[in-house]
């Protein structure tokens, strides 16, 4: 097939890719535009896969970022269920799994990440769900009948959210994770243990400080063998132990990588006409003064938009402070900045471990904030982080909320 040429090519059919298309069209309504996505769906939002879809607050058709007409109206050529297999950075071409070769003046890598898999016996058994995609939700939702049993591996964001969703749908849930309490990378110990107790009171079985040693299948039943000697039977086996950024294409193309594809403040890679945005981008987090990779919805949304605009000539620094959010049973929160539990934390609770603000400090300066059941305060938290002023715990009492 003859080589086709596009002014812009977006590789990756997720949120960052969809928003890049909108960003490009903000400034260039005519330039030819190609989208290549590996899933069979047009770009959709991932957070509802563990949240609102389970609670009847959204339908599957509501989670798509743009309707079909958006891509038609903006003259976007789409190749779905298609993998890009190679990038020739010098010649500005990409090759896909269907045998097409495309030339592109500007290229965006918005390929996100792939679920980490467990290298244990049975880790690749058919039916083990490494939960990330819309098809994973659809299969899991079909299996999640009242009284069904599920084993969830992982106590981070995905593991804690899907466990709560399944429990609220009357599934018997057992969680297995190596840490002493839920979401320890973000939650201070008091909050993590309080939430864990709430999960147990709801009927979720918690096997903390334990890991799966092997999976096997007997008929339709999975058996999870843990390192401590437990054997857990379940119809559903869900693994949520994080993602690895998709780096292979970038590395094979000779682009600079670390814990992500390295980009500058304009989201350009080491090749000035190739950009990266979303879960796979290792970018200068200007407000925090550090290189960071962020795996959250708001970052992909805004970074994708900036990348698209910059591909079309905007030359705008990505200086945004993304936030993220979660809902775990009745406990909901929004967080912004560096919410790393290894930092000094100061909690200002209105109701202990339920309602209040947690500040994450380094050298007496606020680096991050988590607003627990405190809403519409993200911008105030951003201003506090950007200010870089030294604060005392006493001074924080009246800052947010």
C-alpha positions in Angstrom: 0.0 0.0 0.0 1.3 3.5 -0.9 2.5 5.7 2.0 -0.1 8.1 3.2 0.8 11.6 4.5 -0.8 13.5 7.4 0.1 16.8 9.0 -0.7 15.3 12.4 -0.7 11.7 13.7 -2.0 10.8 17.2 -1.0 7.3 18.4 -3.2 6.2 21.3 -6.9 6.1 21.5 -7.4 7.3 25.1 -8.2 10.5 26.8 -4.9 12.3 26.0 -5.2 11.4 22.3 -8.8 12.6 22.1 -8.0 15.9 23.8 -5.0 16.4 21.6 -7.3 16.3 18.6 -9.4 19.0 20.2 -6.2 21.0 20.9 -5.0 20.7 17.3 -8.4 21.8 15.9 -8.4 24.8 18.3 -5.6 26.3 16.1 -5.7 24.3 12.8 -9.0 23.4 11.4 -7.7 22.1 8.1 -4.5 20.1 8.7 -4.9 16.4 7.9 -5.2 14.3 11.1 -4.8 10.6 11.8 -5.8 8.7 15.0 -4.6 5.2 15.6 -6.0 3.3 18.6 -5.4 -0.3 19.8 -8.9 -0.8 21.2 -12.1 -1.3 19.2 -13.7 1.8 20.8 -13.2 5.5 20.2 -11.6 7.2 23.2 -13.4 7.0 26.5 -13.0 8.0 30.2 -11.5 5.3 32.4 -12.6 6.5 35.9 -16.2 5.3 35.5 -14.9 1.8 34.9 -14.4 1.5 38.7 -16.8 4.2 39.9 -20.0 5.6 38.3 -20.8 2.7 35.9 -21.1 0.4 38.9 -23.5 2.7 40.8 -25.9 3.5 37.9 -24.7 7.1 37.7 -23.5 6.6 34.2 -24.2 4.4 31.2 -21.5 3.0 28.9 -22.6 5.3 26.1 -22.0 8.3 28.5 -18.3 7.6 29.0 -17.1 8.4 25.4 -15.1 11.6 25.3 -16.5 12.7 21.9 -19.3 11.4 19.8 -18.6 9.9 16.4 -19.7 13.1 14.7 -16.9 15.0 16.4 -14.3 12.9 14.5 -16.3 13.2 11.3 -16.7 17.0 11.7 -13.0 17.4 12.4 -12.0 15.2 9.5 -10.1 12.7 11.6 -9.0 9.5 9.8 -9.4 6.7 12.4 -7.8 3.3 12.6 -9.1 1.4 15.6 -8.1 -2.1 16.8 -4.7 -1.2 15.2 -1.2 -1.2 16.8 1.6 1.1 15.7 4.5 -1.3 15.4 7.4 1.0 14.5 8.4 4.7 14.3 11.1 6.0 12.0 11.8 9.3 13.7 14.3 10.4 11.0 11.9 9.9 8.2 8.8 10.9 10.3 6.9 7.7 9.4 4.9 5.2 11.4 4.0 1.7 10.5 1.0 -0.2 11.8 -0.1 -3.8 12.3 -2.3 -3.6 9.2 0.8 -2.9 7.0 0.1 0.8 6.5 2.9 3.3 6.5 2.1 6.9 7.3 4.2 10.0 7.0 3.4 12.7 9.6 4.8 16.2 10.2 3.9 16.1 13.9 3.4 13.0 16.0 1.9 12.5 19.4 2.6 9.3 21.5 -0.4 9.0 23.8 -0.1 5.3 24.3 -0.6 5.3 28.1 0.4 2.3 30.0 -0.2 -1.5 30.1 -1.3 -3.4 33.3 1.5 -5.0 35.2 1.2 -8.7 35.0 2.0 -11.2 37.8 4.9 -13.5 37.0 3.7 -16.3 39.1 2.4 -19.8 38.2 -1.1 -19.3 36.7 -0.6 -15.5 36.2 -1.5 -15.8 32.6 -4.5 -18.2 33.0 -7.5 -17.5 30.8 -10.0 -15.4 32.7 -7.6 -13.7 35.0 -8.6 -10.0 34.6 -5.9 -7.4 34.6 -8.4 -4.7 35.0 -8.1 -1.5 32.9 -10.2 -1.5 29.8 -13.9 -1.1 28.9 -14.1 -4.8 27.8 -12.8 -5.7 31.3 -15.6 -3.7 32.9 -18.2 -5.4 30.6 -17.0 -8.9 31.4 -16.7 -8.2 35.1 -20.1 -6.6 35.3 -21.6 -9.6 33.7 -20.0 -11.9 36.2 -20.8 -9.7 39.2 -24.0 -11.4 40.2 -25.2 -11.3 43.9 -23.4 -14.0 45.9 -20.6 -14.4 43.4 -17.1 -14.5 44.8 -14.2 -12.3 43.7 -10.5 -12.1 44.7 -8.9 -8.8 44.1 -5.1 -8.5 44.0 -3.9 -5.1 44.9 -4.7 -2.5 47.6 -4.0 0.7 45.6 -6.4 2.8 43.6 -7.8 0.2 41.2 -8.0 -2.6 43.8 -9.7 -0.5 46.4 -12.2 1.1 44.0 -13.2 -2.2 42.2 -13.5 -3.9 45.6 -15.9 -1.3 46.9 -17.9 -1.4 43.6 -18.2 -5.2 43.7 -19.1 -5.2 47.4 -21.9 -2.7 46.8 -23.2 -5.1 44.1 -23.4 -7.9 46.6 -20.3 -9.8 45.5 -18.2 -11.5 48.2 -14.8 -9.8 47.9 -11.4 -10.9 49.3 -8.5 -8.4 48.8 -4.8 -9.5 48.8 -2.0 -7.0 48.9 1.5 -6.8 50.4 1.1 -3.5 52.3 -0.2 -3.2 55.9 -3.2 -1.1 54.9 -5.1 0.4 51.9 -3.5 2.9 49.5 -0.3 3.5 51.6 1.4 5.4 48.9 -1.1 8.2 49.4 -3.0 7.7 52.6 -1.4 8.5 56.0 -1.5 5.4 58.2 -4.4 6.6 60.4 -6.7 7.2 57.4 -5.5 4.0 55.6 -6.3 1.8 58.6 -9.6 3.5 59.3 -10.7 2.9 55.7 -9.6 -0.7 55.8 -11.6 -1.2 58.9 -14.6 0.2 57.1 -14.1 -2.2 54.3 -14.0 -5.1 56.7 -17.2 -3.9 58.4 -18.8 -3.9 55.0 -17.9 -7.6 54.6 -14.7 -7.3 52.5 -12.2 -9.9 53.6 -8.7 -8.2 53.8 -5.5 -10.2 53.5 -3.0 -7.5 54.1 0.8 -8.1 54.1 0.3 -11.1 51.8 0.7 -11.8 48.1 -0.5 -14.4 45.7 2.0 -17.2 45.1 0.1 -19.1 42.4 -3.3 -19.2 40.6 -5.0 -22.4 39.4 -8.3 -23.2 37.9 -10.6 -26.1 38.8 -13.5 -26.0 36.4 -14.9 -22.5 36.5 -13.4 -21.8 39.9 -10.1 -20.0 40.5 -7.9 -20.9 43.4 -5.6 -18.2 44.7 -2.7 -19.6 46.8 -1.1 -16.9 48.9 2.4 -16.8 50.3 1.0 -17.2 53.9 -0.7 -20.4 52.9 -4.2 -19.2 52.3 -6.4 -20.8 49.6 -9.1 -18.5 48.2 -11.8 -19.8 45.9 -13.6 -17.4 43.5 -15.4 -17.2 40.3 -13.7 -13.8 39.5 -10.0 -13.0 39.8 -9.1 -9.4 39.3 -5.6 -8.0 39.4 -5.0 -4.3 39.8 -1.3 -3.8 40.7 -0.6 -0.7 38.6 0.6 -0.1 35.1 3.9 0.2 33.2 4.2 3.1 30.8 4.2 2.1 27.2 7.8 2.9 26.2 8.8 0.3 23.6 7.8 2.3 20.5 9.7 5.4 21.9 12.8 3.4 22.8 12.9 1.6 19.5 12.7 5.0 17.8 15.7 6.2 19.8 13.7 8.7 21.9 14.9 9.5 25.5 13.1 7.6 28.1 13.2 7.0 31.9 10.2 6.1 34.0 8.3 7.4 31.0 8.9 9.1 27.7 11.0 12.2 28.5 9.4 15.5 27.4 10.2 19.2 28.0 7.7 21.8 29.3 6.2 22.0 25.8 5.6 18.2 25.8 8.2 17.6 23.1 10.3 14.5 23.3 14.0 14.4 22.4 12.8 14.7 18.8 11.2 18.2 18.4 8.4 17.0 16.1 7.4 14.1 18.3 5.3 14.7 21.5 4.1 12.6 24.4 1.2 13.1 26.8 -0.7 11.2 29.4 0.3 8.2 31.5 3.4 7.6 29.5 4.9 11.1 29.7 7.7 12.0 32.1 7.4 15.7 32.3 8.8 18.7 34.2 6.2 19.3 36.9 6.9 23.0 37.0 5.0 23.9 40.2 6.9 21.2 42.1 10.2 21.6 40.4 10.7 17.9 39.6 10.4 15.4 36.8 7.1 13.4 37.2 4.9 11.0 35.5 1.2 11.2 36.5 -1.4 8.5 35.9 -4.5 10.4 36.5 -7.5 11.5 34.4 -7.1 15.3 34.8 -3.5 15.2 33.8 -4.2 13.2 30.6 -7.1 15.6 29.7 -5.1 18.8 30.1 -1.7 17.4 28.9 -3.3 16.0 25.8 -4.9 19.4 25.0 -1.6 21.3 25.5 0.2 18.8 23.4 -2.3 19.1 20.5 -2.1 22.9 20.7 1.7 22.9 20.7 1.7 20.5 17.7 -0.3 23.1 15.9 2.2 25.9 16.9 0.9 27.3 20.2 4.3 26.9 22.1 2.5 26.9 25.5 4.3 25.6 28.7 2.5 22.9 30.5 2.4 24.5 33.9 -0.9 22.9 35.0 -1.4 21.3 38.5 -3.6 18.3 37.8 -5.9 16.9 40.4 -7.4 13.4 41.0 -10.3 12.0 42.8 -11.7 8.8 44.1 -14.8 7.3 45.8 -14.5 4.5 48.3 -17.9 3.6 49.7 -19.1 6.9 51.3 -15.5 8.3 51.5 -14.8 10.7 48.6 -11.9 13.0 48.1 -10.1 15.2 45.6 -6.3 15.7 45.7 -3.7 17.9 44.0 0.0 18.1 43.9 2.5 15.6 45.4 0.3 13.5 47.7 3.1 11.1 48.8 2.6 9.6 52.2 6.4 9.6 52.7 6.2 13.4 53.1 5.3 15.0 56.4 1.5 15.0 56.6 -0.7 17.3 58.7 -4.3 16.5 58.9 -7.0 19.1 59.8 -10.0 16.9 60.5 -13.6 18.2 61.0 -14.6 14.6 61.4 -11.7 12.2 62.1 -10.7 10.2 59.0 -13.9 11.3 57.2 -14.1 15.0 56.6 -11.1 17.4 56.5 -7.9 18.3 54.6 -4.6 16.5 54.7 -1.5 18.6 53.8 1.7 17.0 52.5 4.7 19.1 53.4 8.4 19.2 52.6 10.7 21.8 54.2 7.6 23.5 55.8 6.1 24.1 52.3 2.9 22.5 51.1 3.6 20.1 48.2 0.2 18.5 48.0 -3.3 18.5 49.6 -6.1 15.9 49.8 -9.6 17.3 50.5 -11.7 14.5 52.1 -15.4 15.2 51.7 -14.4 18.9 51.3 -15.4 20.1 47.9 -14.6 22.9 45.5 -11.3 23.7 47.1 -8.9 22.3 44.4 -8.1 25.8 43.2 -7.3 27.1 46.7 -5.0 24.1 47.1 -3.3 24.9 43.8 -2.6 28.5 44.9 -1.2 27.3 48.2 1.2 24.8 46.5 2.3 27.4 43.9 2.9 30.0 46.5 5.8 28.0 48.0 5.4 29.9 51.3 6.6 28.3 54.6 3.8 27.4 56.9 3.3 25.9 60.3 0.6 23.3 61.1 -1.2 26.0 63.1 -1.3 28.3 60.1 -2.8 25.5 57.9 -6.0 25.3 60.0 -7.8 28.1 58.2 -6.2 27.7 54.7 -8.5 25.3 52.9 -12.1 24.4 53.6 
